Amino acid sequence: MPDLSTFIMASTAAAIFGIALGIMLPAIAMGWAISRAMDALARQPEAERAIMRTLFIGLAMIESLAIYVLVIVLIILFRNPLLEYLLP
């Protein structure tokens, strides 16, 4: 049976790696979406309302992914469901 401290250390490292990826990738996607929206606005300024509405909906969806990652990481850190299997 693995040591409890090793398991906690591994789950903490996995949580740190998960939050790092879970924040970096949506941030890159948001920057890419904003850049594309600015290009579209420069080409078609008359379509500003449609472009901005679509942009804000897309940004909200991307941000929700980051929030889901945060929730899962907090569950892993503070109430790890696999910890019950290691405790006697």
N, CA, C and O atoms as CSV, one atom per row, in Angstrom:
chain,resi,resn,atom,element,x,y,z
A,1,MET,N,N,0.848,-1.172,0.000
A,1,MET,CA,C,0.000,0.000,0.000
A,1,MET,C,C,0.896,1.237,0.000
A,1,MET,O,O,1.826,1.331,0.801
A,2,PRO,N,N,0.618,2.182,-0.893
A,2,PRO,CA,C,1.465,3.376,-0.972
A,2,PRO,C,C,1.343,4.224,0.292
A,2,PRO,O,O,0.343,4.189,1.009
A,3,ASP,N,N,2.375,4.960,0.518
A,3,ASP,CA,C,2.410,5.850,1.671
A,3,ASP,C,C,1.430,7.006,1.462
A,3,ASP,O,O,1.260,7.487,0.341
A,4,LEU,N,N,0.795,7.443,2.533
A,4,LEU,CA,C,-0.203,8.505,2.449
A,4,LEU,C,C,0.417,9.832,2.033
A,4,LEU,O,O,-0.180,10.576,1.254
A,5,SER,N,N,1.594,10.134,2.536
A,5,SER,CA,C,2.225,11.406,2.180
A,5,SER,C,C,2.621,11.433,0.710
A,5,SER,O,O,2.569,12.488,0.078
A,6,THR,N,N,3.015,10.289,0.157
A,6,THR,CA,C,3.343,10.224,-1.271
A,6,THR,C,C,2.103,10.483,-2.112
A,6,THR,O,O,2.160,11.196,-3.113
A,7,PHE,N,N,0.995,9.907,-1.704
A,7,PHE,CA,C,-0.248,10.111,-2.436
A,7,PHE,C,C,-0.688,11.575,-2.391
A,7,PHE,O,O,-1.112,12.133,-3.404
A,8,ILE,N,N,-0.585,12.184,-1.231
A,8,ILE,CA,C,-0.978,13.594,-1.101
A,8,ILE,C,C,-0.056,14.488,-1.920
A,8,ILE,O,O,-0.510,15.439,-2.556
A,9,MET,N,N,1.237,14.182,-1.903
A,9,MET,CA,C,2.188,14.958,-2.698
A,9,MET,C,C,1.907,14.815,-4.192
A,9,MET,O,O,1.968,15.795,-4.934
A,10,ALA,N,N,1.600,13.591,-4.634
A,10,ALA,CA,C,1.309,13.359,-6.051
A,10,ALA,C,C,0.011,14.047,-6.466
A,10,ALA,O,O,-0.064,14.620,-7.554
A,11,SER,N,N,-1.008,13.997,-5.613
A,11,SER,CA,C,-2.266,14.653,-5.979
A,11,SER,C,C,-2.115,16.178,-5.966
A,11,SER,O,O,-2.757,16.866,-6.759
A,12,THR,N,N,-1.284,16.704,-5.083
A,12,THR,CA,C,-1.028,18.141,-5.081
A,12,THR,C,C,-0.272,18.556,-6.336
A,12,THR,O,O,-0.581,19.588,-6.932
A,13,ALA,N,N,0.714,17.762,-6.741
A,13,ALA,CA,C,1.452,18.060,-7.971
A,13,ALA,C,C,0.536,17.984,-9.191
A,13,ALA,O,O,0.632,18.813,-10.095
A,14,ALA,N,N,-0.353,16.989,-9.216
A,14,ALA,CA,C,-1.308,16.882,-10.323
A,14,ALA,C,C,-2.264,18.074,-10.345
A,14,ALA,O,O,-2.630,18.563,-11.414
A,15,ALA,N,N,-2.666,18.536,-9.162
A,15,ALA,CA,C,-3.561,19.694,-9.093
A,15,ALA,C,C,-2.853,20.945,-9.592
A,15,ALA,O,O,-3.456,21.754,-10.299
A,16,ILE,N,N,-1.596,21.116,-9.239
A,16,ILE,CA,C,-0.838,22.280,-9.708
A,16,ILE,C,C,-0.675,22.235,-11.220
A,16,ILE,O,O,-0.843,23.248,-11.899
A,17,PHE,N,N,-0.350,21.065,-11.744
A,17,PHE,CA,C,-0.217,20.913,-13.192
A,17,PHE,C,C,-1.557,21.149,-13.887
A,17,PHE,O,O,-1.609,21.779,-14.943
A,18,GLY,N,N,-2.633,20.646,-13.295
A,18,GLY,CA,C,-3.963,20.836,-13.879
A,18,GLY,C,C,-4.392,22.284,-13.897
A,18,GLY,O,O,-4.950,22.749,-14.891
A,19,ILE,N,N,-4.145,23.011,-12.815
A,19,ILE,CA,C,-4.547,24.417,-12.793
A,19,ILE,C,C,-3.678,25.241,-13.734
A,19,ILE,O,O,-4.151,26.210,-14.328
A,20,ALA,N,N,-2.415,24.863,-13.871
A,20,ALA,CA,C,-1.546,25.582,-14.800
A,20,ALA,C,C,-2.045,25.431,-16.235
A,20,ALA,O,O,-2.153,26.415,-16.966
A,21,LEU,N,N,-2.347,24.198,-16.634
A,21,LEU,CA,C,-2.878,23.986,-17.982
A,21,LEU,C,C,-4.283,24.555,-18.125
A,21,LEU,O,O,-4.639,25.106,-19.167
A,22,GLY,N,N,-5.070,24.418,-17.075
A,22,GLY,CA,C,-6.456,24.868,-17.125
A,22,GLY,C,C,-6.606,26.376,-17.168
A,22,GLY,O,O,-7.678,26.876,-17.508
A,23,ILE,N,N,-5.571,27.105,-16.835
A,23,ILE,CA,C,-5.617,28.556,-16.934
A,23,ILE,C,C,-4.869,29.045,-18.168
A,23,ILE,O,O,-5.306,29.992,-18.822
A,24,MET,N,N,-3.759,28.416,-18.490
A,24,MET,CA,C,-2.980,28.862,-19.647
A,24,MET,C,C,-3.718,28.652,-20.961
A,24,MET,O,O,-3.760,29.550,-21.802
A,25,LEU,N,N,-4.298,27.474,-21.142
A,25,LEU,CA,C,-4.934,27.181,-22.429
A,25,LEU,C,C,-6.168,28.052,-22.688
A,25,LEU,O,O,-6.299,28.571,-23.796
A,26,PRO,N,N,-7.083,28.239,-21.722
A,26,PRO,CA,C,-8.171,29.174,-21.982
A,26,PRO,C,C,-7.691,30.622,-22.187
A,26,PRO,O,O,-8.296,31.369,-22.956
A,27,ALA,N,N,-6.613,31.017,-21.507
A,27,ALA,CA,C,-6.088,32.366,-21.709
A,27,ALA,C,C,-5.572,32.543,-23.133
A,27,ALA,O,O,-5.781,33.587,-23.750
A,28,ILE,N,N,-4.902,31.527,-23.647
A,28,ILE,CA,C,-4.435,31.582,-25.037
A,28,ILE,C,C,-5.623,31.617,-25.991
A,28,ILE,O,O,-5.618,32.370,-26.965
A,29,ALA,N,N,-6.640,30.807,-25.713
A,29,ALA,CA,C,-7.830,30.785,-26.569
A,29,ALA,C,C,-8.562,32.126,-26.536
A,29,ALA,O,O,-9.067,32.587,-27.559
A,30,MET,N,N,-8.619,32.749,-25.355
A,30,MET,CA,C,-9.281,34.055,-25.264
A,30,MET,C,C,-8.510,35.112,-26.053
A,30,MET,O,O,-9.113,35.923,-26.756
A,31,GLY,N,N,-7.207,35.106,-25.943
A,31,GLY,CA,C,-6.398,36.048,-26.711
A,31,GLY,C,C,-6.549,35.848,-28.205
A,31,GLY,O,O,-6.622,36.808,-28.972
A,32,TRP,N,N,-6.595,34.583,-28.609
A,32,TRP,CA,C,-6.769,34.285,-30.026
A,32,TRP,C,C,-8.146,34.743,-30.505
A,32,TRP,O,O,-8.263,35.294,-31.600
A,33,ALA,N,N,-9.184,34.525,-29.705
A,33,ALA,CA,C,-10.543,34.931,-30.086
A,33,ALA,C,C,-10.654,36.452,-30.180
A,33,ALA,O,O,-11.273,36.976,-31.105
A,34,ILE,N,N,-10.058,37.152,-29.229
A,34,ILE,CA,C,-10.109,38.618,-29.262
A,34,ILE,C,C,-9.342,39.150,-30.464
A,34,ILE,O,O,-9.777,40.104,-31.109
A,35,SER,N,N,-8.210,38.538,-30.764
A,35,SER,CA,C,-7.431,38.962,-31.932
A,35,SER,C,C,-8.227,38.768,-33.219
A,35,SER,O,O,-8.240,39.639,-34.089
A,36,ARG,N,N,-8.886,37.623,-33.331
A,36,ARG,CA,C,-9.693,37.369,-34.535
A,36,ARG,C,C,-10.893,38.315,-34.613
A,36,ARG,O,O,-11.278,38.744,-35.701
A,37,ALA,N,N,-11.472,38.634,-33.476
A,37,ALA,CA,C,-12.608,39.562,-33.476
A,37,ALA,C,C,-12.163,40.960,-33.894
A,37,ALA,O,O,-12.890,41.650,-34.608
A,38,MET,N,N,-10.992,41.380,-33.464
A,38,MET,CA,C,-10.490,42.695,-33.867
A,38,MET,C,C,-10.188,42.729,-35.360
A,38,MET,O,O,-10.428,43.742,-36.017
A,39,ASP,N,N,-9.662,41.626,-35.905
A,39,ASP,CA,C,-9.448,41.544,-37.348
A,39,ASP,C,C,-10.775,41.637,-38.099
A,39,ASP,O,O,-10.876,42.326,-39.114
A,40,ALA,N,N,-11.788,40.937,-37.590
A,40,ALA,CA,C,-13.100,40.971,-38.239
A,40,ALA,C,C,-13.717,42.363,-38.157
A,40,ALA,O,O,-14.352,42.819,-39.109
A,41,LEU,N,N,-13.536,43.037,-37.031
A,41,LEU,CA,C,-14.062,44.398,-36.897
A,41,LEU,C,C,-13.347,45.368,-37.829
A,41,LEU,O,O,-13.963,46.298,-38.351
A,42,ALA,N,N,-12.064,45.159,-38.039
A,42,ALA,CA,C,-11.320,46.032,-38.955
A,42,ALA,C,C,-11.782,45.832,-40.396
A,42,ALA,O,O,-11.793,46.772,-41.190
A,43,ARG,N,N,-12.161,44.609,-40.721
A,43,ARG,CA,C,-12.606,44.334,-42.094
A,43,ARG,C,C,-14.054,44.722,-42.336
A,43,ARG,O,O,-14.394,45.214,-43.413
A,44,GLN,N,N,-14.924,44.503,-41.329
A,44,GLN,CA,C,-16.346,44.796,-41.486
A,44,GLN,C,C,-16.856,45.563,-40.268
A,44,GLN,O,O,-17.469,44.966,-39.383
A,45,PRO,N,N,-16.619,46.852,-40.204
A,45,PRO,CA,C,-17.075,47.611,-39.036
A,45,PRO,C,C,-18.598,47.675,-38.914
A,45,PRO,O,O,-19.112,47.920,-37.823
A,46,GLU,N,N,-19.316,47.464,-39.991
A,46,GLU,CA,C,-20.777,47.516,-39.922
A,46,GLU,C,C,-21.366,46.302,-39.211
A,46,GLU,O,O,-22.526,46.336,-38.798
A,47,ALA,N,N,-20.599,45.246,-39.062
A,47,ALA,CA,C,-21.073,44.038,-38.388
A,47,ALA,C,C,-20.618,43.998,-36.927
A,47,ALA,O,O,-20.448,42.926,-36.346
A,48,GLU,N,N,-20.426,45.174,-36.351
A,48,GLU,CA,C,-19.881,45.246,-34.998
A,48,GLU,C,C,-20.757,44.536,-33.972
A,48,GLU,O,O,-20.245,43.789,-33.138
A,49,ARG,N,N,-22.053,44.754,-34.020
A,49,ARG,CA,C,-22.951,44.147,-33.023
A,49,ARG,C,C,-22.896,42.628,-33.061
A,49,ARG,O,O,-22.792,41.985,-32.016
A,50,ALA,N,N,-22.965,42.058,-34.233
A,50,ALA,CA,C,-22.954,40.594,-34.359
A,50,ALA,C,C,-21.608,40.019,-33.922
A,50,ALA,O,O,-21.554,38.989,-33.251
A,51,ILE,N,N,-20.536,40.682,-34.302
A,51,ILE,CA,C,-19.206,40.199,-33.944
A,51,ILE,C,C,-18.999,40.281,-32.435
A,51,ILE,O,O,-18.495,39.336,-31.828
A,52,MET,N,N,-19.379,41.393,-31.831
A,52,MET,CA,C,-19.169,41.559,-30.390
A,52,MET,C,C,-20.055,40.609,-29.587
A,52,MET,O,O,-19.617,40.062,-28.575
A,53,ARG,N,N,-21.272,40.411,-30.021
A,53,ARG,CA,C,-22.163,39.478,-29.319
A,53,ARG,C,C,-21.594,38.066,-29.364
A,53,ARG,O,O,-21.553,37.373,-28.348
A,54,THR,N,N,-21.156,37.645,-30.542
A,54,THR,CA,C,-20.563,36.320,-30.683
A,54,THR,C,C,-19.271,36.207,-29.882
A,54,THR,O,O,-18.990,35.167,-29.285
A,55,LEU,N,N,-18.494,37.275,-29.873
A,55,LEU,CA,C,-17.244,37.268,-29.107
A,55,LEU,C,C,-17.509,37.102,-27.620
A,55,LEU,O,O,-16.850,36.298,-26.960
A,56,PHE,N,N,-18.467,37.853,-27.085
A,56,PHE,CA,C,-18.737,37.759,-25.649
A,56,PHE,C,C,-19.309,36.404,-25.252
A,56,PHE,O,O,-18.994,35.895,-24.177
A,57,ILE,N,N,-20.136,35.818,-26.095
A,57,ILE,CA,C,-20.646,34.481,-25.810
A,57,ILE,C,C,-19.506,33.471,-25.842
A,57,ILE,O,O,-19.421,32.599,-24.977
A,58,GLY,N,N,-18.642,33.584,-26.824
A,58,GLY,CA,C,-17.487,32.685,-26.907
A,58,GLY,C,C,-16.538,32.848,-25.734
A,58,GLY,O,O,-16.023,31.860,-25.211
A,59,LEU,N,N,-16.299,34.091,-25.312
A,59,LEU,CA,C,-15.422,34.321,-24.162
A,59,LEU,C,C,-16.027,33.764,-22.882
A,59,LEU,O,O,-15.306,33.253,-22.025
A,60,ALA,N,N,-17.331,33.858,-22.748
A,60,ALA,CA,C,-17.989,33.281,-21.568
A,60,ALA,C,C,-17.850,31.764,-21.557
A,60,ALA,O,O,-17.632,31.171,-20.500
A,61,MET,N,N,-17.973,31.134,-22.713
A,61,MET,CA,C,-17.801,29.678,-22.784
A,61,MET,C,C,-16.372,29.271,-22.456
A,61,MET,O,O,-16.152,28.286,-21.752
A,62,ILE,N,N,-15.401,30.023,-22.961
A,62,ILE,CA,C,-14.001,29.716,-22.675
A,62,ILE,C,C,-13.717,29.908,-21.188
A,62,ILE,O,O,-13.022,29.095,-20.577
A,63,GLU,N,N,-14.246,30.970,-20.609
A,63,GLU,CA,C,-14.011,31.234,-19.189
A,63,GLU,C,C,-14.671,30.173,-18.316
A,63,GLU,O,O,-14.164,29.846,-17.243
A,64,SER,N,N,-15.791,29.639,-18.768
A,64,SER,CA,C,-16.432,28.584,-17.980
A,64,SER,C,C,-15.557,27.338,-17.900
A,64,SER,O,O,-15.593,26.630,-16.893
A,65,LEU,N,N,-14.778,27.057,-18.931
A,65,LEU,CA,C,-13.851,25.931,-18.878
A,65,LEU,C,C,-12.807,26.143,-17.790
A,65,LEU,O,O,-12.468,25.211,-17.061
A,66,ALA,N,N,-12.299,27.360,-17.678
A,66,ALA,CA,C,-11.311,27.653,-16.636
A,66,ALA,C,C,-11.935,27.527,-15.247
A,66,ALA,O,O,-11.279,27.068,-14.312
A,67,ILE,N,N,-13.179,27.926,-15.109
A,67,ILE,CA,C,-13.852,27.806,-13.812
A,67,ILE,C,C,-14.084,26.343,-13.457
A,67,ILE,O,O,-13.938,25.964,-12.295
A,68,TYR,N,N,-14.444,25.510,-14.441
A,68,TYR,CA,C,-14.609,24.079,-14.189
A,68,TYR,C,C,-13.298,23.454,-13.723
A,68,TYR,O,O,-13.289,22.634,-12.805
A,69,VAL,N,N,-12.203,23.837,-14.350
A,69,VAL,CA,C,-10.897,23.322,-13.943
A,69,VAL,C,C,-10.600,23.737,-12.511
A,69,VAL,O,O,-10.110,22.928,-11.723
A,70,LEU,N,N,-10.889,24.980,-12.165
A,70,LEU,CA,C,-10.654,25.457,-10.800
A,70,LEU,C,C,-11.461,24.644,-9.788
A,70,LEU,O,O,-10.942,24.277,-8.734
A,71,VAL,N,N,-12.704,24.366,-10.097
A,71,VAL,CA,C,-13.554,23.592,-9.178
A,71,VAL,C,C,-13.003,22.179,-8.992
A,71,VAL,O,O,-12.934,21.691,-7.864
A,72,ILE,N,N,-12.615,21.526,-10.064
A,72,ILE,CA,C,-12.083,20.168,-9.972
A,72,ILE,C,C,-10.776,20.149,-9.185
A,72,ILE,O,O,-10.556,19.250,-8.374
A,73,VAL,N,N,-9.916,21.125,-9.416
A,73,VAL,CA,C,-8.648,21.184,-8.687
A,73,VAL,C,C,-8.887,21.428,-7.203
A,73,VAL,O,O,-8.207,20.836,-6.365
A,74,LEU,N,N,-9.828,22.279,-6.871
A,74,LEU,CA,C,-10.133,22.505,-5.460
A,74,LEU,C,C,-10.692,21.250,-4.796
A,74,LEU,O,O,-10.403,20.987,-3.629
A,75,ILE,N,N,-11.487,20.478,-5.524
A,75,ILE,CA,C,-11.982,19.211,-4.987
A,75,ILE,C,C,-10.823,18.252,-4.742
A,75,ILE,O,O,-10.774,17.582,-3.710
A,76,ILE,N,N,-9.896,18.187,-5.688
A,76,ILE,CA,C,-8.743,17.297,-5.519
A,76,ILE,C,C,-7.892,17.727,-4.333
A,76,ILE,O,O,-7.411,16.881,-3.578
A,77,LEU,N,N,-7.702,19.025,-4.160
A,77,LEU,CA,C,-6.839,19.502,-3.079
A,77,LEU,C,C,-7.472,19.353,-1.699
A,77,LEU,O,O,-6.802,18.926,-0.758
A,78,PHE,N,N,-8.731,19.693,-1.566
A,78,PHE,CA,C,-9.322,19.779,-0.235
A,78,PHE,C,C,-10.219,18.599,0.145
A,78,PHE,O,O,-10.432,18.353,1.332
A,79,ARG,N,N,-10.737,17.876,-0.822
A,79,ARG,CA,C,-11.586,16.720,-0.512
A,79,ARG,C,C,-11.346,15.663,-1.568
A,79,ARG,O,O,-12.201,15.399,-2.412
A,80,ASN,N,N,-10.179,15.065,-1.509
A,80,ASN,CA,C,-9.799,14.082,-2.508
A,80,ASN,C,C,-10.620,12.808,-2.327
A,80,ASN,O,O,-10.524,12.164,-1.283
A,81,PRO,N,N,-11.422,12.432,-3.315
A,81,PRO,CA,C,-12.261,11.238,-3.162
A,81,PRO,C,C,-11.464,9.934,-3.124
A,81,PRO,O,O,-11.962,8.934,-2.608
A,82,LEU,N,N,-10.255,9.920,-3.650
A,82,LEU,CA,C,-9.449,8.703,-3.630
A,82,LEU,C,C,-8.730,8.486,-2.320
A,82,LEU,O,O,-8.168,7.415,-2.087
A,83,LEU,N,N,-8.741,9.487,-1.465
A,83,LEU,CA,C,-8.058,9.389,-0.171
A,83,LEU,C,C,-8.696,8.347,0.728
A,83,LEU,O,O,-8.020,7.767,1.578
A,84,GLU,N,N,-9.976,8.102,0.554
A,84,GLU,CA,C,-10.691,7.120,1.388
A,84,GLU,C,C,-10.140,5.712,1.207
A,84,GLU,O,O,-10.190,4.896,2.127
A,85,TYR,N,N,-9.612,5.430,0.015
A,85,TYR,CA,C,-9.094,4.084,-0.254
A,85,TYR,C,C,-7.743,3.828,0.411
A,85,TYR,O,O,-7.350,2.675,0.586
A,86,LEU,N,N,-7.043,4.873,0.778
A,86,LEU,CA,C,-5.732,4.710,1.405
A,86,LEU,C,C,-5.799,4.685,2.924
A,86,LEU,O,O,-4.911,4.143,3.581
A,87,LEU,N,N,-6.839,5.264,3.473
A,87,LEU,CA,C,-6.946,5.324,4.939
A,87,LEU,C,C,-7.419,3.980,5.473
A,87,LEU,O,O,-8.317,3.364,4.898
A,88,PRO,N,N,-6.825,3.523,6.564
A,88,PRO,CA,C,-7.226,2.206,7.119
A,88,PRO,C,C,-8.584,2.256,7.780
A,88,PRO,O,O,-9.059,1.241,8.290
